[in-house]
């Protein structure tokens, strides 16, 4: 083969190789593109794992809270049966009605308890709404609303049932576990104290775990459910007792509905969405509504 022919063949081969290379470049991604795709995939996976890790504490908190309610429900069921038997035995042995003065004292005590708790609930809602404005001048304002819950919880725990020691003749433990109404009062006291303690630690920035933000919504919802089954002996020994009991049940139903709204809006206020600021104002507003309803509580027609 002559030199011109050889050079022509080499040029043709080089040209063909160049075209083949361009085909390879078009059919497969470059190393840079592969690195970018892998990097994006790792970032997406990390974000999915991060979201999962944020949801897991919420699920664990809900399960733990519901688990705590199991023994309470069991004790309430046993206490309800035992209390019914005691009442039946008492009715068979005696048909005497409590003195009118004693009934009036019970009524005033029950209404006063609801009114005082309502006052502290209103106070807590007001403090939550104004804390961002006053926080720069009064740093302690962030602690005010958890303190309101702590005071309410202590009051309900100690003073909600004065027939128990040290105010009355009944032993504290026996008088509690044998009366479903008293048990429910103590459960509400524990819920209030738990909410106050957790939110106090969050206000002090001592508790920053993700699950801590969901304690309030979960316990608020749990307390609202318990209100649906709240037994109340007020009005059972007076005239028109059926109408009075219906009124009391309607009042507690309104508390349950408002409490559930508080728990729901508080939970939504903890999630970063465009509506977060709306829910952040809504739940303390509903807290004030609940407090006002409690302050209007009455056992009269």
C-alpha beads as a LAMMPS data file, in Angstrom:
LAMMPS data file: protein, C-alpha beads

301 atoms
300 bonds

1 atom types
1 bond types

-500.0 500.0 xlo xhi
-500.0 500.0 ylo yhi
-500.0 500.0 zlo zhi

Masses

1 110.0

Atoms # bond

1 1 1 0.000 0.000 0.000
2 1 1 1.379 3.372 -0.953
3 1 1 1.931 6.120 1.577
4 1 1 -1.034 8.226 0.432
5 1 1 -3.309 5.202 0.692
6 1 1 -1.972 4.367 4.148
7 1 1 -2.497 7.938 5.339
8 1 1 -6.030 7.887 3.948
9 1 1 -6.816 4.639 5.767
10 1 1 -5.471 6.009 9.035
11 1 1 -7.497 9.196 8.636
12 1 1 -10.615 7.180 7.958
13 1 1 -9.953 4.951 10.988
14 1 1 -9.341 7.954 13.200
15 1 1 -12.501 9.602 11.914
16 1 1 -14.464 6.389 12.554
17 1 1 -13.013 6.091 16.048
18 1 1 -13.924 9.706 16.741
19 1 1 -17.502 9.059 15.708
20 1 1 -17.597 5.912 17.854
21 1 1 -16.361 7.889 20.841
22 1 1 -19.037 10.490 20.389
23 1 1 -21.648 7.731 20.354
24 1 1 -20.308 6.378 23.657
25 1 1 -20.412 9.825 25.160
26 1 1 -24.042 10.210 24.146
27 1 1 -25.168 6.789 25.367
28 1 1 -23.569 6.775 28.891
29 1 1 -23.370 9.481 31.626
30 1 1 -20.024 10.908 32.539
31 1 1 -18.322 10.267 35.884
32 1 1 -19.265 13.788 37.039
33 1 1 -22.939 13.210 36.278
34 1 1 -22.866 9.861 38.085
35 1 1 -21.320 11.500 41.151
36 1 1 -23.984 14.202 41.133
37 1 1 -26.792 11.624 40.881
38 1 1 -25.376 9.554 43.726
39 1 1 -24.964 12.678 45.857
40 1 1 -28.561 13.726 45.220
41 1 1 -29.791 10.228 46.030
42 1 1 -27.896 10.207 49.346
43 1 1 -29.311 13.611 50.259
44 1 1 -32.877 12.466 49.477
45 1 1 -32.365 9.307 51.542
46 1 1 -30.990 11.347 54.433
47 1 1 -34.009 13.631 54.350
48 1 1 -36.378 10.637 54.405
49 1 1 -34.511 9.133 57.358
50 1 1 -34.568 12.487 59.153
51 1 1 -38.339 12.778 58.695
52 1 1 -38.784 9.219 59.930
53 1 1 -36.673 9.915 63.000
54 1 1 -38.873 12.930 63.763
55 1 1 -42.057 10.891 63.477
56 1 1 -40.818 7.970 65.594
57 1 1 -40.697 9.952 68.876
58 1 1 -44.287 11.123 68.273
59 1 1 -45.451 7.534 67.756
60 1 1 -43.596 6.391 70.860
61 1 1 -45.098 9.256 72.885
62 1 1 -48.655 8.410 71.790
63 1 1 -48.193 4.697 72.521
64 1 1 -46.636 5.435 75.907
65 1 1 -49.433 7.843 76.858
66 1 1 -52.138 5.385 75.844
67 1 1 -50.338 2.643 77.777
68 1 1 -50.400 4.808 80.893
69 1 1 -54.171 5.144 80.544
70 1 1 -54.698 1.352 80.634
71 1 1 -54.261 0.922 84.403
72 1 1 -56.410 4.003 85.005
73 1 1 -59.227 2.517 82.922
74 1 1 -58.893 -0.812 84.722
75 1 1 -59.061 0.860 88.135
76 1 1 -62.015 2.977 87.017
77 1 1 -63.899 -0.112 85.858
78 1 1 -63.280 -1.955 89.109
79 1 1 -64.103 1.134 91.142
80 1 1 -67.341 1.721 89.222
81 1 1 -68.510 -1.822 89.954
82 1 1 -67.499 -1.614 93.603
83 1 1 -69.077 1.817 94.018
84 1 1 -72.333 0.626 92.453
85 1 1 -72.467 -2.314 94.825
86 1 1 -71.835 -0.056 97.821
87 1 1 -74.541 2.353 96.686
88 1 1 -77.011 -0.514 96.207
89 1 1 -76.210 -1.878 99.661
90 1 1 -76.534 1.575 101.170
91 1 1 -79.890 2.141 99.493
92 1 1 -81.198 -1.180 100.756
93 1 1 -80.151 -0.419 104.337
94 1 1 -81.207 3.200 104.477
95 1 1 -83.274 5.589 102.444
96 1 1 -82.225 8.694 104.326
97 1 1 -81.280 11.712 102.217
98 1 1 -78.337 13.945 103.156
99 1 1 -79.333 17.149 104.947
100 1 1 -80.161 20.082 102.696
101 1 1 -77.332 22.140 104.194
102 1 1 -74.843 19.390 103.352
103 1 1 -76.115 19.144 99.777
104 1 1 -75.797 22.902 99.376
105 1 1 -72.233 22.786 100.729
106 1 1 -71.302 20.052 98.222
107 1 1 -72.805 22.079 95.388
108 1 1 -70.916 25.241 96.330
109 1 1 -67.671 23.308 96.710
110 1 1 -68.004 21.626 93.313
111 1 1 -68.896 24.861 91.530
112 1 1 -66.116 26.736 93.318
113 1 1 -63.556 24.123 92.267
114 1 1 -64.570 24.416 88.617
115 1 1 -64.505 28.220 88.774
116 1 1 -61.045 28.374 90.338
117 1 1 -59.542 25.917 87.845
118 1 1 -61.180 27.909 85.057
119 1 1 -59.528 31.078 86.331
120 1 1 -56.072 29.482 86.183
121 1 1 -56.767 28.073 82.708
122 1 1 -57.763 31.549 81.461
123 1 1 -54.630 32.955 83.090
124 1 1 -52.478 30.351 81.320
125 1 1 -54.017 31.197 77.935
126 1 1 -53.470 34.918 78.421
127 1 1 -49.831 34.393 79.431
128 1 1 -49.218 32.265 76.327
129 1 1 -50.663 34.942 74.023
130 1 1 -48.618 37.797 75.522
131 1 1 -45.362 36.002 76.337
132 1 1 -43.689 36.849 73.016
133 1 1 -44.413 40.547 73.594
134 1 1 -43.353 40.627 77.243
135 1 1 -40.469 38.143 77.068
136 1 1 -37.860 40.840 76.376
137 1 1 -38.836 42.874 79.445
138 1 1 -39.977 40.063 81.738
139 1 1 -38.050 36.887 81.066
140 1 1 -39.999 34.946 83.666
141 1 1 -43.277 35.350 81.766
142 1 1 -42.486 32.121 79.881
143 1 1 -42.773 30.225 83.166
144 1 1 -46.100 31.756 84.160
145 1 1 -48.436 29.497 82.205
146 1 1 -46.755 26.203 83.243
147 1 1 -47.015 27.427 86.842
148 1 1 -50.753 27.962 86.313
149 1 1 -51.088 24.301 85.330
150 1 1 -48.995 23.172 88.304
151 1 1 -51.139 25.163 90.736
152 1 1 -54.314 23.768 89.159
153 1 1 -52.983 20.217 89.361
154 1 1 -51.984 20.549 93.013
155 1 1 -55.356 22.056 93.894
156 1 1 -57.304 19.249 92.199
157 1 1 -55.046 16.602 93.723
158 1 1 -55.439 17.881 97.285
159 1 1 -58.709 19.784 97.508
160 1 1 -61.058 18.355 94.869
161 1 1 -62.625 15.832 97.267
162 1 1 -62.841 17.125 100.834
163 1 1 -64.526 13.985 102.137
164 1 1 -61.026 12.457 102.095
165 1 1 -58.315 12.872 104.709
166 1 1 -57.105 15.383 105.868
167 1 1 -60.332 17.351 105.306
168 1 1 -62.817 14.529 105.835
169 1 1 -63.232 11.207 107.628
170 1 1 -62.476 8.838 104.728
171 1 1 -58.933 7.388 104.347
172 1 1 -57.234 8.929 101.324
173 1 1 -56.323 5.733 99.471
174 1 1 -59.501 3.755 100.181
175 1 1 -61.733 6.765 99.574
176 1 1 -60.019 7.302 96.229
177 1 1 -59.956 3.803 94.767
178 1 1 -63.543 3.012 95.743
179 1 1 -65.101 6.075 94.100
180 1 1 -64.814 6.490 90.287
181 1 1 -65.523 10.217 90.468
182 1 1 -62.626 10.727 92.884
183 1 1 -60.322 8.586 90.738
184 1 1 -61.116 10.716 87.709
185 1 1 -60.368 13.880 89.657
186 1 1 -56.953 12.489 90.632
187 1 1 -56.238 11.456 87.041
188 1 1 -57.015 14.995 85.870
189 1 1 -54.686 16.283 88.603
190 1 1 -51.875 14.022 87.357
191 1 1 -52.459 15.189 83.768
192 1 1 -52.283 18.849 84.811
193 1 1 -49.136 18.274 86.860
194 1 1 -47.513 16.324 84.029
195 1 1 -48.281 19.063 81.503
196 1 1 -47.005 21.744 83.862
197 1 1 -43.741 19.919 84.600
198 1 1 -42.961 19.130 80.961
199 1 1 -43.773 22.634 79.719
200 1 1 -41.793 24.184 82.570
201 1 1 -38.721 22.184 81.549
202 1 1 -39.250 23.216 77.923
203 1 1 -39.549 26.878 78.942
204 1 1 -36.276 26.532 80.883
205 1 1 -34.722 24.888 77.777
206 1 1 -33.816 21.851 79.865
207 1 1 -35.984 19.559 77.745
208 1 1 -35.387 19.811 74.004
209 1 1 -36.330 16.311 72.839
210 1 1 -38.752 16.051 69.930
211 1 1 -41.216 13.938 71.905
212 1 1 -41.580 16.644 74.577
213 1 1 -43.449 18.906 72.147
214 1 1 -46.119 16.230 71.730
215 1 1 -46.798 15.572 75.399
216 1 1 -49.290 18.447 75.649
217 1 1 -51.359 17.501 72.552
218 1 1 -51.493 13.812 73.484
219 1 1 -52.401 14.360 77.143
220 1 1 -54.922 17.076 76.239
221 1 1 -56.660 14.650 73.884
222 1 1 -56.525 11.886 76.503
223 1 1 -58.036 14.173 79.143
224 1 1 -60.798 15.151 76.731
225 1 1 -61.674 11.499 76.139
226 1 1 -61.808 10.878 79.902
227 1 1 -64.212 13.787 80.276
228 1 1 -66.688 11.933 78.081
229 1 1 -66.877 9.242 80.769
230 1 1 -66.716 11.542 83.786
231 1 1 -69.194 10.434 86.426
232 1 1 -70.705 13.155 88.586
233 1 1 -72.873 12.581 91.641
234 1 1 -73.960 16.213 91.930
235 1 1 -77.675 16.813 91.642
236 1 1 -78.655 13.231 92.441
237 1 1 -80.425 14.148 95.685
238 1 1 -82.371 17.224 94.627
239 1 1 -85.552 17.964 92.728
240 1 1 -85.323 17.869 88.932
241 1 1 -82.192 15.758 89.330
242 1 1 -82.526 14.274 85.820
243 1 1 -82.532 17.731 84.218
244 1 1 -79.602 18.841 86.388
245 1 1 -77.592 15.735 85.475
246 1 1 -78.318 16.352 81.783
247 1 1 -77.044 19.922 82.154
248 1 1 -73.863 18.752 83.917
249 1 1 -73.207 16.174 81.200
250 1 1 -73.713 18.810 78.499
251 1 1 -71.256 21.110 80.256
252 1 1 -68.617 18.373 80.466
253 1 1 -69.213 17.521 76.812
254 1 1 -68.389 21.136 75.913
255 1 1 -65.198 20.870 77.982
256 1 1 -64.239 17.680 76.137
257 1 1 -64.852 19.196 72.692
258 1 1 -62.882 22.338 73.528
259 1 1 -60.070 20.304 75.104
260 1 1 -59.782 18.128 72.016
261 1 1 -59.581 21.285 69.878
262 1 1 -56.810 22.561 72.141
263 1 1 -54.834 19.332 71.778
264 1 1 -55.285 19.236 67.995
265 1 1 -54.347 22.879 67.404
266 1 1 -51.379 22.618 69.814
267 1 1 -50.100 19.618 67.867
268 1 1 -50.489 21.438 64.544
269 1 1 -48.684 24.446 66.040
270 1 1 -45.627 22.214 66.535
271 1 1 -45.457 21.347 62.806
272 1 1 -43.748 23.738 60.399
273 1 1 -46.397 24.732 57.902
274 1 1 -47.724 28.003 56.534
275 1 1 -50.532 27.746 59.120
276 1 1 -48.201 27.295 62.077
277 1 1 -48.570 30.870 63.343
278 1 1 -52.366 30.595 63.115
279 1 1 -52.456 27.434 65.209
280 1 1 -49.940 28.968 67.625
281 1 1 -52.551 31.634 68.425
282 1 1 -55.570 29.358 68.149
283 1 1 -54.754 26.862 70.905
284 1 1 -54.220 29.443 73.700
285 1 1 -57.403 31.184 72.543
286 1 1 -59.277 27.904 72.925
287 1 1 -57.607 27.536 76.316
288 1 1 -59.194 30.824 77.366
289 1 1 -62.569 29.616 76.012
290 1 1 -62.245 26.456 78.115
291 1 1 -61.417 28.521 81.197
292 1 1 -64.457 30.732 80.691
293 1 1 -66.684 27.664 80.292
294 1 1 -65.318 26.286 83.562
295 1 1 -65.923 29.606 85.305
296 1 1 -69.557 29.497 84.132
297 1 1 -70.099 25.985 85.482
298 1 1 -73.229 25.526 87.545
299 1 1 -75.190 22.641 89.014
300 1 1 -78.477 24.523 88.937
301 1 1 -81.097 24.870 86.241

Bonds

1 1 1 2
2 1 2 3
3 1 3 4
4 1 4 5
5 1 5 6
6 1 6 7
7 1 7 8
8 1 8 9
9 1 9 10
10 1 10 11
11 1 11 12
12 1 12 13
13 1 13 14
14 1 14 15
15 1 15 16
16 1 16 17
17 1 17 18
18 1 18 19
19 1 19 20
20 1 20 21
21 1 21 22
22 1 22 23
23 1 23 24
24 1 24 25
25 1 25 26
26 1 26 27
27 1 27 28
28 1 28 29
29 1 29 30
30 1 30 31
31 1 31 32
32 1 32 33
33 1 33 34
34 1 34 35
35 1 35 36
36 1 36 37
37 1 37 38
38 1 38 39
39 1 39 40
40 1 40 41
41 1 41 42
42 1 42 43
43 1 43 44
44 1 44 45
45 1 45 46
46 1 46 47
47 1 47 48
48 1 48 49
49 1 49 50
50 1 50 51
51 1 51 52
52 1 52 53
53 1 53 54
54 1 54 55
55 1 55 56
56 1 56 57
57 1 57 58
58 1 58 59
59 1 59 60
60 1 60 61
61 1 61 62
62 1 62 63
63 1 63 64
64 1 64 65
65 1 65 66
66 1 66 67
67 1 67 68
68 1 68 69
69 1 69 70
70 1 70 71
71 1 71 72
72 1 72 73
73 1 73 74
74 1 74 75
75 1 75 76
76 1 76 77
77 1 77 78
78 1 78 79
79 1 79 80
80 1 80 81
81 1 81 82
82 1 82 83
83 1 83 84
84 1 84 85
85 1 85 86
86 1 86 87
87 1 87 88
88 1 88 89
89 1 89 90
90 1 90 91
91 1 91 92
92 1 92 93
93 1 93 94
94 1 94 95
95 1 95 96
96 1 96 97
97 1 97 98
98 1 98 99
99 1 99 100
100 1 100 101
101 1 101 102
102 1 102 103
103 1 103 104
104 1 104 105
105 1 105 106
106 1 106 107
107 1 107 108
108 1 108 109
109 1 109 110
110 1 110 111
111 1 111 112
112 1 112 113
113 1 113 114
114 1 114 115
115 1 115 116
116 1 116 117
117 1 117 118
118 1 118 119
119 1 119 120
120 1 120 121
121 1 121 122
122 1 122 123
123 1 123 124
124 1 124 125
125 1 125 126
126 1 126 127
127 1 127 128
128 1 128 129
129 1 129 130
130 1 130 131
131 1 131 132
132 1 132 133
133 1 133 134
134 1 134 135
135 1 135 136
136 1 136 137
137 1 137 138
138 1 138 139
139 1 139 140
140 1 140 141
141 1 141 142
142 1 142 143
143 1 143 144
144 1 144 145
145 1 145 146
146 1 146 147
147 1 147 148
148 1 148 149
149 1 149 150
150 1 150 151
151 1 151 152
152 1 152 153
153 1 153 154
154 1 154 155
155 1 155 156
156 1 156 157
157 1 157 158
158 1 158 159
159 1 159 160
160 1 160 161
161 1 161 162
162 1 162 163
163 1 163 164
164 1 164 165
165 1 165 166
166 1 166 167
167 1 167 168
168 1 168 169
169 1 169 170
170 1 170 171
171 1 171 172
172 1 172 173
173 1 173 174
174 1 174 175
175 1 175 176
176 1 176 177
177 1 177 178
178 1 178 179
179 1 179 180
180 1 180 181
181 1 181 182
182 1 182 183
183 1 183 184
184 1 184 185
185 1 185 186
186 1 186 187
187 1 187 188
188 1 188 189
189 1 189 190
190 1 190 191
191 1 191 192
192 1 192 193
193 1 193 194
194 1 194 195
195 1 195 196
196 1 196 197
197 1 197 198
198 1 198 199
199 1 199 200
200 1 200 201
201 1 201 202
202 1 202 203
203 1 203 204
204 1 204 205
205 1 205 206
206 1 206 207
207 1 207 208
208 1 208 209
209 1 209 210
210 1 210 211
211 1 211 212
212 1 212 213
213 1 213 214
214 1 214 215
215 1 215 216
216 1 216 217
217 1 217 218
218 1 218 219
219 1 219 220
220 1 220 221
221 1 221 222
222 1 222 223
223 1 223 224
224 1 224 225
225 1 225 226
226 1 226 227
227 1 227 228
228 1 228 229
229 1 229 230
230 1 230 231
231 1 231 232
232 1 232 233
233 1 233 234
234 1 234 235
235 1 235 236
236 1 236 237
237 1 237 238
238 1 238 239
239 1 239 240
240 1 240 241
241 1 241 242
242 1 242 243
243 1 243 244
244 1 244 245
245 1 245 246
246 1 246 247
247 1 247 248
248 1 248 249
249 1 249 250
250 1 250 251
251 1 251 252
252 1 252 253
253 1 253 254
254 1 254 255
255 1 255 256
256 1 256 257
257 1 257 258
258 1 258 259
259 1 259 260
260 1 260 261
261 1 261 262
262 1 262 263
263 1 263 264
264 1 264 265
265 1 265 266
266 1 266 267
267 1 267 268
268 1 268 269
269 1 269 270
270 1 270 271
271 1 271 272
272 1 272 273
273 1 273 274
274 1 274 275
275 1 275 276
276 1 276 277
277 1 277 278
278 1 278 279
279 1 279 280
280 1 280 281
281 1 281 282
282 1 282 283
283 1 283 284
284 1 284 285
285 1 285 286
286 1 286 287
287 1 287 288
288 1 288 289
289 1 289 290
290 1 290 291
291 1 291 292
292 1 292 293
293 1 293 294
294 1 294 295
295 1 295 296
296 1 296 297
297 1 297 298
298 1 298 299
299 1 299 300
300 1 300 301
